[in-house]
Amino acid sequence: MTGSVVICWVRRDLRLADNPALRAAAATGAPVVALFIHDEVVEALGAAPKWRLGLGVAAFATALQAVGSRLILRRGPALTVLRTVVAETGAREVHWGRLYDPSAKARDVAVKAALTADGVAVTSHPGHLLHEPWTVGTGAGGFYRVYTPYWNAVRGRPVPAPLPAPALVAPAVWPASDDLDGWRMGAAMQRGAAVVARHVRVGEAAAAARLADFVAGPVQDYRTARDFPALAATSGLSENLTYGEISPRTVWHAGWRAMQEGRAGAEHFLKELVWREFAYHLLHHTPEIASRNWKPAWDDFPWQGNSAQAEAWRRGRTGVALVDAAMRQMYVTGTMHNRARRVAASYLTTHLLTDWRIGQRWFEECLIDWDPAANAMGWQWVAGSGPDAAPYFRVFNPDGQAEKFDTLAAYRQRFVAELSTTPGSDALAYFDAVPRAWGLRPGDPYPAPVVALAEGRARALAAYGARGAGLGAISSDTGPADRGAAGSGRLQDEPLDPGAETGRT
Ligand code: FAD
């Protein structure tokens, strides 16, 4: 098969609308082959994100079919597959939407260089973010290390209006495609898939409906209600944003319109969306945030490795109700409320003194909204080793957090069967979702705390205290409830990062 076909390599942009790569491919006027590759980066995904990505790919294939196009599926190393499809179709152009995490970036740089050397024109496009990370800089020419000045820098920046879905010309002959079922992307989820499937909202139409529902209602009270895990007060869009089923620009403009219309919580919603941007800004400029302490002063901190206590945390069996509810929410729904993420992560890294990377990896395994930038930033922020304007780090008291944010215990009872005489469906679903090998049953007694909170807190304070001033002062549940309020700006305006542009692919 030869002809002037253009390939659009689809990755985390499973949408027709506001997809600059797809639109650029279509704008050539040539037939477009949208190609998804189950490559080394996909292979490395955790169980839940890989399963959820598979659902997204299926939905996008259906959406393309509805407009007379197709999603071609191939498996293998990205460069090998692209070269094969280029050879089969005679394509001279390849387009893709940029990604910013270290493994995707390394792959893309290599693929781009090789295809270009083959004489294929490769163009990468924005679309996963509101602003390319290298386009936002401090007055001194550096990048931002603190959120609030970052927010101030981008809040008034124009965000391009979302692009309409392109009309796609079909090739005369379609290249062969793998069968998605044959990839078994949900294999590692085992019986958990059936449980989490009740909670997912997959695809572009579902994401758009989610956004519309949110701006029509919950956005009004978002600022205050978002902190209460028992309430359905947040957008839930992280699940869709991470696979590109909706573009951040679409979300931004909807939030902006809601703000113009006077919805009280809309500006705060935009601020949260910008936390996602900030995470990518940091990941681009300091890729080590994904794997090493962002603050090197933490490098010799004596984190514990894996332990029976860490395993109890993973299983939602620590005996600390809010922590267990959070961990079970993740098992049952594939997501976790933001406040609960902070409490569960803080408990692991402070009360259990466990290396944040152990928690980071478990979230990477279990979250259907796993995002390489937000997850890394979230874990490092909670552990104290990451970017944070506050001149102290926090030891959250899970019971204090429960009293403040789950006063009536609705969230804890929703997910922890042992706390209720008549457990509901989500609490019971946990026992259907976890591996049978754990041998857990709803009638089991609730475990005693693996560490008494006071003891865990004292141990954490002693460990921090022993490290001296390098780590900063300690705040035991007295820090600002809202990170947005914490930005002192003291750490900003660092020297220009000379590598700022080099990661562009
Ligand atoms: P909303 O409150 O409706 O916010 C709208 C959007 O803003 C979100 O969809 C998300 O894209 C962005 N956002 C909101 N809060 C944050 C934040 N704190 N950091 C970055 N972006 C934010 N988020 C992920 O998307 N994937 C992750 O893997 C992830 N891991 C985390 C790990 C830890 C330890 C912590 C503390 C936070 C993590 N977060 C992660 C951030 C946050 O918890 C989720 O983005 C949020 O709970 C998603 O729910 P929502 O879509 O209803 O958010």
Residues whose N, C-alpha, C, O or C-beta is under 5 A from the ligand:
A	BS01	FAD	T234 S235 G236 L237 S238 L241 E272 L273 W275 R276 A279 M336 H337 N338 R341 R342 A345 L367 D369 W370 D371 A374 N375 G378 W379
